[in-house]
Amino acid sequence: MSVSSHRLSFNHNHPIMPPDAEELARDLFERARPNDSFDDLKRRAAFNRQDAGRLRHWIRAAQAIAAERRLRQP
């Protein structure tokens, strides 16, 4: 898959993503990177392959944490 088609296929509001995953990713990112914002990372991801990878990393980490939380709920 080419870089440009990969960027086009990556949707920040992916319907499979739990609604709390982006909020959780935002919270985790902004606590870890107090001098940067999640919205800025999302904007940079459209133009920079490394930032696109960072964004995917934070989203996947948040999805994993959200999934683990759902499993732990009684």
MARVEX-954867 format. One record per residue: residue in one letter; x, y, z of N, C-alpha, C in turn; residue number from 1. Coordinates in steps of 0.1 Angstrom, whole numbers, plus 5000, padded with zeros to 4 digits. Each point is the difference from the previous one (the first is absolute). Layout:
! MARVEX-954867
<node><resn>a</resn><n_X>X</n_X><n_Y>Y</n_Y><n_Z>Z</n_Z><ca_X>X</ca_X><ca_Y>Y</ca_Y><ca_Z>Z</ca_Z><c_X>X</c_X><c_Y>Y</c_Y><c_Z>Z</c_Z><resi>NUM</resi></node>
...
! end
This chain:
! MARVEX-954867
<node><resn>m</resn><n_X>5009</n_X><n_Y>4988</n_Y><n_Z>5000</n_Z><ca_X>4991</ca_X><ca_Y>5012</ca_Y><ca_Z>5000</ca_Z><c_X>5009</c_X><c_Y>5012</c_Y><c_Z>5000</c_Z><resi>1</resi></node>
<node><resn>s</resn><n_X>4997</n_X><n_Y>5010</n_Y><n_Z>4991</n_Z><ca_X>5008</ca_X><ca_Y>5012</ca_Y><ca_Z>5000</ca_Z><c_X>4998</c_X><c_Y>5009</c_Y><c_Z>5012</c_Z><resi>2</resi></node>
<node><resn>v</resn><n_X>5009</n_X><n_Y>5008</n_Y><n_Z>5003</n_Z><ca_X>4998</ca_X><ca_Y>5009</ca_Y><ca_Z>5011</ca_Z><c_X>4988</c_X><c_Y>5009</c_Y><c_Z>4998</c_Z><resi>3</resi></node>
<node><resn>s</resn><n_X>4998</n_X><n_Y>5005</n_Y><n_Z>4988</n_Z><ca_X>4988</ca_X><ca_Y>5009</ca_Y><ca_Z>4999</ca_Z><c_X>4987</c_X><c_Y>4992</c_Y><c_Z>5001</c_Z><resi>4</resi></node>
<node><resn>s</resn><n_X>4999</n_X><n_Y>4988</n_Y><n_Z>4995</n_Z><ca_X>4988</ca_X><ca_Y>4993</ca_Y><ca_Z>5002</ca_Z><c_X>4998</c_X><c_Y>4995</c_Y><c_Z>5014</c_Z><resi>5</resi></node>
<node><resn>h</resn><n_X>5011</n_X><n_Y>4998</n_Y><n_Z>5007</n_Z><ca_X>4999</ca_X><ca_Y>4996</ca_Y><ca_Z>5014</ca_Z><c_X>4995</c_X><c_Y>5012</c_Y><c_Z>5008</c_Z><resi>6</resi></node>
<node><resn>r</resn><n_X>5004</n_X><n_Y>5012</n_Y><n_Z>4997</n_Z><ca_X>4995</ca_X><ca_Y>5012</ca_Y><ca_Z>5007</ca_Z><c_X>4985</c_X><c_Y>5002</c_Y><c_Z>4997</c_Z><resi>7</resi></node>
<node><resn>l</resn><n_X>4996</n_X><n_Y>4997</n_Y><n_Z>4988</n_Z><ca_X>4986</ca_X><ca_Y>5002</ca_Y><ca_Z>4997</ca_Z><c_X>4992</c_X><c_Y>4989</c_Y><c_Z>5007</c_Z><resi>8</resi></node>
<node><resn>s</resn><n_X>5005</n_X><n_Y>4988</n_Y><n_Z>5002</n_Z><ca_X>4992</ca_X><ca_Y>4990</ca_Y><ca_Z>5006</ca_Z><c_X>5000</c_X><c_Y>5001</c_Y><c_Z>5015</c_Z><resi>9</resi></node>
<node><resn>f</resn><n_X>5009</n_X><n_Y>5008</n_Y><n_Z>5006</n_Z><ca_X>4999</ca_X><ca_Y>5002</ca_Y><ca_Z>5015</ca_Z><c_X>4990</c_X><c_Y>5010</c_Y><c_Z>5003</c_Z><resi>10</resi></node>
<node><resn>n</resn><n_X>4990</n_X><n_Y>4996</n_Y><n_Z>5007</n_Z><ca_X>4989</ca_X><ca_Y>5010</ca_Y><ca_Z>5004</ca_Z><c_X>5001</c_X><c_Y>5002</c_Y><c_Z>5015</c_Z><resi>11</resi></node>
<node><resn>h</resn><n_X>5002</n_X><n_Y>5012</n_Y><n_Z>5004</n_Z><ca_X>5001</ca_X><ca_Y>5003</ca_Y><ca_Z>5014</ca_Z><c_X>4987</c_X><c_Y>4998</c_Y><c_Z>5008</c_Z><resi>12</resi></node>
<node><resn>n</resn><n_X>4989</n_X><n_Y>5000</n_Y><n_Z>4993</n_Z><ca_X>4987</ca_X><ca_Y>4997</ca_Y><ca_Z>5006</ca_Z><c_X>4995</c_X><c_Y>4986</c_Y><c_Z>4996</c_Z><resi>13</resi></node>
<node><resn>h</resn><n_X>5008</n_X><n_Y>4991</n_Y><n_Z>5000</n_Z><ca_X>4997</ca_X><ca_Y>4986</ca_Y><ca_Z>4996</ca_Z><c_X>4988</c_X><c_Y>4995</c_Y><c_Z>5007</c_Z><resi>14</resi></node>
<node><resn>p</resn><n_X>4990</n_X><n_Y>4994</n_Y><n_Z>4993</n_Z><ca_X>4988</ca_X><ca_Y>4996</ca_Y><ca_Z>5007</ca_Z><c_X>5002</c_X><c_Y>4988</c_Y><c_Z>5010</c_Z><resi>15</resi></node>
<node><resn>i</resn><n_X>5011</n_X><n_Y>4993</n_Y><n_Z>4998</n_Z><ca_X>5002</ca_X><ca_Y>4988</ca_Y><ca_Z>5009</ca_Z><c_X>5006</c_X><c_Y>5005</c_Y><c_Z>5013</c_Z><resi>16</resi></node>
<node><resn>m</resn><n_X>5007</n_X><n_Y>5012</n_Y><n_Z>5000</n_Z><ca_X>5006</ca_X><ca_Y>5005</ca_Y><ca_Z>5012</ca_Z><c_X>4989</c_X><c_Y>5003</c_Y><c_Z>5011</c_Z><resi>17</resi></node>
<node><resn>p</resn><n_X>5002</n_X><n_Y>4994</n_Y><n_Z>5012</n_Z><ca_X>4991</ca_X><ca_Y>5004</ca_Y><ca_Z>5010</ca_Z><c_X>5000</c_X><c_Y>5015</c_Y><c_Z>5003</c_Z><resi>18</resi></node>
<node><resn>p</resn><n_X>4989</n_X><n_Y>5006</n_Y><n_Z>5002</n_Z><ca_X>4999</ca_X><ca_Y>5015</ca_Y><ca_Z>5002</ca_Z><c_X>5009</c_X><c_Y>5005</c_Y><c_Z>5011</c_Z><resi>19</resi></node>
<node><resn>d</resn><n_X>5003</n_X><n_Y>4992</n_Y><n_Z>5010</n_Z><ca_X>5009</ca_X><ca_Y>5004</ca_Y><ca_Z>5011</ca_Z><c_X>5015</c_X><c_Y>4999</c_Y><c_Z>4996</c_Z><resi>20</resi></node>
<node><resn>a</resn><n_X>5003</n_X><n_Y>4993</n_Y><n_Z>4989</n_Z><ca_X>5014</ca_X><ca_Y>4997</ca_Y><ca_Z>4997</ca_Z><c_X>5007</c_X><c_Y>5013</c_Y><c_Z>4996</c_Z><resi>21</resi></node>
<node><resn>e</resn><n_X>4994</n_X><n_Y>5008</n_Y><n_Z>4992</n_Z><ca_X>5007</ca_X><ca_Y>5013</ca_Y><ca_Z>4996</ca_Z><c_X>5001</c_X><c_Y>5009</c_Y><c_Z>5012</c_Z><resi>22</resi></node>
<node><resn>e</resn><n_X>4990</n_X><n_Y>5001</n_Y><n_Z>5008</n_Z><ca_X>5001</ca_X><ca_Y>5008</ca_Y><ca_Z>5012</ca_Z><c_X>5011</c_X><c_Y>4995</c_Y><c_Z>5010</c_Z><resi>23</resi></node>
<node><resn>l</resn><n_X>5001</n_X><n_Y>4987</n_Y><n_Z>5001</n_Z><ca_X>5010</ca_X><ca_Y>4994</ca_Y><ca_Z>5009</ca_Z><c_X>5014</c_X><c_Y>5002</c_Y><c_Z>4993</c_Z><resi>24</resi></node>
<node><resn>a</resn><n_X>5001</n_X><n_Y>4999</n_Y><n_Z>4987</n_Z><ca_X>5013</ca_X><ca_Y>5002</ca_Y><ca_Z>4993</ca_Z><c_X>5004</c_X><c_Y>5015</c_Y><c_Z>5002</c_Z><resi>25</resi></node>
<node><resn>r</resn><n_X>4991</n_X><n_Y>5009</n_Y><n_Z>4999</n_Z><ca_X>5002</ca_X><ca_Y>5014</ca_Y><ca_Z>5002</ca_Z><c_X>5006</c_X><c_Y>5002</c_Y><c_Z>5014</c_Z><resi>26</resi></node>
<node><resn>d</resn><n_X>4993</n_X><n_Y>4995</n_Y><n_Z>5010</n_Z><ca_X>5004</ca_X><ca_Y>5001</ca_Y><ca_Z>5014</ca_Z><c_X>5014</c_X><c_Y>4995</c_Y><c_Z>5003</c_Z><resi>27</resi></node>
<node><resn>l</resn><n_X>5002</n_X><n_Y>4988</n_Y><n_Z>4995</n_Z><ca_X>5014</ca_X><ca_Y>4993</ca_Y><ca_Z>5002</ca_Z><c_X>5011</c_X><c_Y>5008</c_Y><c_Z>4993</c_Z><resi>28</resi></node>
<node><resn>f</resn><n_X>4997</n_X><n_Y>5005</n_Y><n_Z>4988</n_Z><ca_X>5010</ca_X><ca_Y>5007</ca_Y><ca_Z>4992</ca_Z><c_X>5003</c_X><c_Y>5013</c_Y><c_Z>5007</c_Z><resi>29</resi></node>
<node><resn>e</resn><n_X>4990</n_X><n_Y>5008</n_Y><n_Z>5004</n_Z><ca_X>5002</ca_X><ca_Y>5013</ca_Y><ca_Z>5005</ca_Z><c_X>5006</c_X><c_Y>4999</c_Y><c_Z>5014</c_Z><resi>30</resi></node>
<node><resn>r</resn><n_X>4998</n_X><n_Y>4989</n_Y><n_Z>5008</n_Z><ca_X>5007</ca_X><ca_Y>4999</ca_Y><ca_Z>5012</ca_Z><c_X>5015</c_X><c_Y>4996</c_Y><c_Z>4998</c_Z><resi>31</resi></node>
<node><resn>a</resn><n_X>5003</n_X><n_Y>4992</n_Y><n_Z>4990</n_Z><ca_X>5013</ca_X><ca_Y>4997</ca_Y><ca_Z>4997</ca_Z><c_X>5008</c_X><c_Y>5011</c_Y><c_Z>4993</c_Z><resi>32</resi></node>
<node><resn>r</resn><n_X>4993</n_X><n_Y>5008</n_Y><n_Z>4992</n_Z><ca_X>5006</ca_X><ca_Y>5011</ca_Y><ca_Z>4992</ca_Z><c_X>4994</c_X><c_Y>5013</c_Y><c_Z>5003</c_Z><resi>33</resi></node>
<node><resn>p</resn><n_X>5003</n_X><n_Y>5006</n_Y><n_Z>5012</n_Z><ca_X>4993</ca_X><ca_Y>5012</ca_Y><ca_Z>5004</ca_Z><c_X>5002</c_X><c_Y>5012</c_Y><c_Z>4991</c_Z><resi>34</resi></node>
<node><resn>n</resn><n_X>5011</n_X><n_Y>5000</n_Y><n_Z>4992</n_Z><ca_X>5002</ca_X><ca_Y>5011</ca_Y><ca_Z>4991</ca_Z><c_X>4995</c_X><c_Y>4998</c_Y><c_Z>4986</c_Z><resi>35</resi></node>
<node><resn>d</resn><n_X>4992</n_X><n_Y>4990</n_Y><n_Z>4998</n_Z><ca_X>4994</ca_X><ca_Y>4997</ca_Y><ca_Z>4987</ca_Z><c_X>4985</c_X><c_Y>4997</c_Y><c_Z>5002</c_Z><resi>36</resi></node>
<node><resn>s</resn><n_X>4992</n_X><n_Y>5001</n_Y><n_Z>4990</n_Z><ca_X>4986</ca_X><ca_Y>4997</ca_Y><ca_Z>5001</ca_Z><c_X>4997</c_X><c_Y>4988</c_Y><c_Z>4990</c_Z><resi>37</resi></node>
<node><resn>f</resn><n_X>4990</n_X><n_Y>4993</n_Y><n_Z>5004</n_Z><ca_X>4995</ca_X><ca_Y>4989</ca_Y><ca_Z>4992</ca_Z><c_X>4995</c_X><c_Y>5005</c_Y><c_Z>4987</c_Z><resi>38</resi></node>
<node><resn>d</resn><n_X>4993</n_X><n_Y>5011</n_Y><n_Z>5000</n_Z><ca_X>4995</ca_X><ca_Y>5006</ca_Y><ca_Z>4987</ca_Z><c_X>5011</c_X><c_Y>5004</c_Y><c_Z>4991</c_Z><resi>39</resi></node>
<node><resn>d</resn><n_X>5011</n_X><n_Y>5005</n_Y><n_Z>5006</n_Z><ca_X>5011</ca_X><ca_Y>5003</ca_Y><ca_Z>4991</ca_Z><c_X>5006</c_X><c_Y>4988</c_Y><c_Z>4994</c_Z><resi>40</resi></node>
<node><resn>l</resn><n_X>5001</n_X><n_Y>4989</n_Y><n_Z>5008</n_Z><ca_X>5005</ca_X><ca_Y>4987</ca_Y><ca_Z>4995</ca_Z><c_X>4991</c_X><c_Y>4995</c_Y><c_Z>4988</c_Z><resi>41</resi></node>
<node><resn>k</resn><n_X>4987</n_X><n_Y>5001</n_Y><n_Z>5002</n_Z><ca_X>4991</ca_X><ca_Y>4996</ca_Y><ca_Z>4989</ca_Z><c_X>5002</c_X><c_Y>5008</c_Y><c_Z>4988</c_Z><resi>42</resi></node>
<node><resn>r</resn><n_X>5002</n_X><n_Y>5013</n_Y><n_Z>5001</n_Z><ca_X>5003</ca_X><ca_Y>5009</ca_Y><ca_Z>4988</ca_Z><c_X>5013</c_X><c_Y>4996</c_Y><c_Z>4994</c_Z><resi>43</resi></node>
<node><resn>r</resn><n_X>5010</n_X><n_Y>4998</n_Y><n_Z>5008</n_Z><ca_X>5013</ca_X><ca_Y>4997</ca_Y><ca_Z>4994</ca_Z><c_X>5000</c_X><c_Y>4986</c_Y><c_Z>4993</c_Z><resi>44</resi></node>
<node><resn>a</resn><n_X>4992</n_X><n_Y>4991</n_Y><n_Z>5005</n_Z><ca_X>4999</ca_X><ca_Y>4986</ca_Y><ca_Z>4995</ca_Z><c_X>4996</c_X><c_Y>5000</c_Y><c_Z>4985</c_Z><resi>45</resi></node>
<node><resn>a</resn><n_X>4993</n_X><n_Y>5010</n_Y><n_Z>4996</n_Z><ca_X>4995</ca_X><ca_Y>5000</ca_Y><ca_Z>4986</ca_Z><c_X>5012</c_X><c_Y>5003</c_Y><c_Z>4991</c_Z><resi>46</resi></node>
<node><resn>f</resn><n_X>5011</n_X><n_Y>5006</n_Y><n_Z>5005</n_Z><ca_X>5011</ca_X><ca_Y>5004</ca_Y><ca_Z>4991</ca_Z><c_X>5013</c_X><c_Y>4993</c_Y><c_Z>5003</c_Z><resi>47</resi></node>
<node><resn>n</resn><n_X>5001</n_X><n_Y>4993</n_Y><n_Z>5012</n_Z><ca_X>5012</ca_X><ca_Y>4994</ca_Y><ca_Z>5004</ca_Z><c_X>4998</c_X><c_Y>4986</c_Y><c_Z>5004</c_Z><resi>48</resi></node>
<node><resn>r</resn><n_X>5008</n_X><n_Y>4991</n_Y><n_Z>4993</n_Z><ca_X>4998</ca_X><ca_Y>4986</ca_Y><ca_Z>5003</ca_Z><c_X>5003</c_X><c_Y>4996</c_Y><c_Z>5014</c_Z><resi>49</resi></node>
<node><resn>q</resn><n_X>5011</n_X><n_Y>5006</n_Y><n_Z>5006</n_Z><ca_X>5003</ca_X><ca_Y>4996</ca_Y><ca_Z>5014</ca_Z><c_X>4989</c_X><c_Y>5004</c_Y><c_Z>5009</c_Z><resi>50</resi></node>
<node><resn>d</resn><n_X>4994</n_X><n_Y>5012</n_Y><n_Z>4998</n_Z><ca_X>4989</ca_X><ca_Y>5004</ca_Y><ca_Z>5009</ca_Z><c_X>4988</c_X><c_Y>4992</c_Y><c_Z>4998</c_Z><resi>51</resi></node>
<node><resn>a</resn><n_X>4998</n_X><n_Y>4995</n_Y><n_Z>4987</n_Z><ca_X>4989</ca_X><ca_Y>4991</ca_Y><ca_Z>4998</ca_Z><c_X>5002</c_X><c_Y>4987</c_Y><c_Z>5008</c_Z><resi>52</resi></node>
<node><resn>g</resn><n_X>5012</n_X><n_Y>4995</n_Y><n_Z>5000</n_Z><ca_X>5003</ca_X><ca_Y>4988</ca_Y><ca_Z>5008</ca_Z><c_X>4998</c_X><c_Y>5003</c_Y><c_Z>5015</c_Z><resi>53</resi></node>
<node><resn>r</resn><n_X>5004</n_X><n_Y>5011</n_Y><n_Z>5004</n_Z><ca_X>4998</ca_X><ca_Y>5004</ca_Y><ca_Z>5015</ca_Z><c_X>4985</c_X><c_Y>5000</c_Y><c_Z>5003</c_Z><resi>54</resi></node>
<node><resn>l</resn><n_X>4993</n_X><n_Y>5006</n_Y><n_Z>4991</n_Z><ca_X>4985</ca_X><ca_Y>5001</ca_Y><ca_Z>5003</ca_Z><c_X>4994</c_X><c_Y>4986</c_Y><c_Z>5000</c_Z><resi>55</resi></node>
<node><resn>r</resn><n_X>5004</n_X><n_Y>4991</n_Y><n_Z>4991</n_Z><ca_X>4995</ca_X><ca_Y>4986</ca_Y><ca_Z>5000</ca_Z><c_X>5004</c_X><c_Y>4993</c_Y><c_Z>5013</c_Z><resi>56</resi></node>
<node><resn>h</resn><n_X>5012</n_X><n_Y>5003</n_Y><n_Z>5004</n_Z><ca_X>5005</ca_X><ca_Y>4994</ca_Y><ca_Z>5013</ca_Z><c_X>4991</c_X><c_Y>5004</c_Y><c_Z>5012</c_Z><resi>57</resi></node>
<node><resn>w</resn><n_X>4998</n_X><n_Y>5013</n_Y><n_Z>5001</n_Z><ca_X>4992</ca_X><ca_Y>5005</ca_Y><ca_Z>5011</ca_Z><c_X>4985</c_X><c_Y>4994</c_Y><c_Z>5000</c_Z><resi>58</resi></node>
<node><resn>i</resn><n_X>4995</n_X><n_Y>5000</n_Y><n_Z>4988</n_Z><ca_X>4986</ca_X><ca_Y>4995</ca_Y><ca_Z>4998</ca_Z><c_X>5000</c_X><c_Y>4985</c_Y><c_Z>5004</c_Z><resi>59</resi></node>
<node><resn>r</resn><n_X>5009</n_X><n_Y>4992</n_Y><n_Z>4995</n_Z><ca_X>5001</ca_X><ca_Y>4986</ca_Y><ca_Z>5003</ca_Z><c_X>5002</c_X><c_Y>4997</c_Y><c_Z>5015</c_Z><resi>60</resi></node>
<node><resn>a</resn><n_X>5008</n_X><n_Y>5008</n_Y><n_Z>5006</n_Z><ca_X>5002</ca_X><ca_Y>4999</ca_Y><ca_Z>5014</ca_Z><c_X>4988</c_X><c_Y>5003</c_Y><c_Z>5008</c_Z><resi>61</resi></node>
<node><resn>a</resn><n_X>4993</n_X><n_Y>5010</n_Y><n_Z>4996</n_Z><ca_X>4987</ca_X><ca_Y>5004</ca_Y><ca_Z>5006</ca_Z><c_X>4989</c_X><c_Y>4989</c_Y><c_Z>4998</c_Z><resi>62</resi></node>
<node><resn>q</resn><n_X>5000</n_X><n_Y>4994</n_Y><n_Z>4988</n_Z><ca_X>4991</ca_X><ca_Y>4989</ca_Y><ca_Z>4997</ca_Z><c_X>5002</c_X><c_Y>4988</c_Y><c_Z>5009</c_Z><resi>63</resi></node>
<node><resn>a</resn><n_X>5013</n_X><n_Y>4997</n_Y><n_Z>5002</n_Z><ca_X>5004</ca_X><ca_Y>4988</ca_Y><ca_Z>5009</ca_Z><c_X>4996</c_X><c_Y>5003</c_Y><c_Z>5014</c_Z><resi>64</resi></node>
<node><resn>i</resn><n_X>5003</n_X><n_Y>5012</n_Y><n_Z>5005</n_Z><ca_X>4996</ca_X><ca_Y>5004</ca_Y><ca_Z>5014</ca_Z><c_X>4985</c_X><c_Y>4999</c_Y><c_Z>5001</c_Z><resi>65</resi></node>
<node><resn>a</resn><n_X>4992</n_X><n_Y>5006</n_Y><n_Z>4991</n_Z><ca_X>4986</ca_X><ca_Y>5000</ca_Y><ca_Z>5000</ca_Z><c_X>4994</c_X><c_Y>4985</c_Y><c_Z>5000</c_Z><resi>66</resi></node>
<node><resn>a</resn><n_X>5006</n_X><n_Y>4992</n_Y><n_Z>4992</n_Z><ca_X>4996</ca_X><ca_Y>4986</ca_Y><ca_Z>4999</ca_Z><c_X>5002</c_X><c_Y>4993</c_Y><c_Z>5014</c_Z><resi>67</resi></node>
<node><resn>e</resn><n_X>5012</n_X><n_Y>5002</n_Y><n_Z>5005</n_Z><ca_X>5003</ca_X><ca_Y>4994</ca_Y><ca_Z>5013</ca_Z><c_X>4990</c_X><c_Y>5005</c_Y><c_Z>5011</c_Z><resi>68</resi></node>
<node><resn>r</resn><n_X>4997</n_X><n_Y>5013</n_Y><n_Z>5000</n_Z><ca_X>4991</ca_X><ca_Y>5005</ca_Y><ca_Z>5010</ca_Z><c_X>4986</c_X><c_Y>4994</c_Y><c_Z>4998</c_Z><resi>69</resi></node>
<node><resn>r</resn><n_X>4996</n_X><n_Y>4997</n_Y><n_Z>4988</n_Z><ca_X>4987</ca_X><ca_Y>4994</ca_Y><ca_Z>4997</ca_Z><c_X>5000</c_X><c_Y>4986</c_Y><c_Z>5005</c_Z><resi>70</resi></node>
<node><resn>l</resn><n_X>5011</n_X><n_Y>4993</n_Y><n_Z>4999</n_Z><ca_X>5001</ca_X><ca_Y>4986</ca_Y><ca_Z>5005</ca_Z><c_X>4999</c_X><c_Y>4999</c_Y><c_Z>5015</c_Z><resi>71</resi></node>
<node><resn>r</resn><n_X>5006</n_X><n_Y>5011</n_Y><n_Z>5007</n_Z><ca_X>5000</ca_X><ca_Y>5000</ca_Y><ca_Z>5014</ca_Z><c_X>4987</c_X><c_Y>5004</c_Y><c_Z>5007</c_Z><resi>72</resi></node>
<node><resn>q</resn><n_X>4991</n_X><n_Y>5006</n_Y><n_Z>4992</n_Z><ca_X>4987</ca_X><ca_Y>5004</ca_Y><ca_Z>5005</ca_Z><c_X>4992</c_X><c_Y>4988</c_Y><c_Z>5004</c_Z><resi>73</resi></node>
<node><resn>p</resn><n_X>4993</n_X><n_Y>5001</n_Y><n_Z>5012</n_Z><ca_X>4992</ca_X><ca_Y>4989</ca_Y><ca_Z>5004</ca_Z><c_X>4987</c_X><c_Y>4998</c_Y><c_Z>4992</c_Z><resi>74</resi></node>
! end
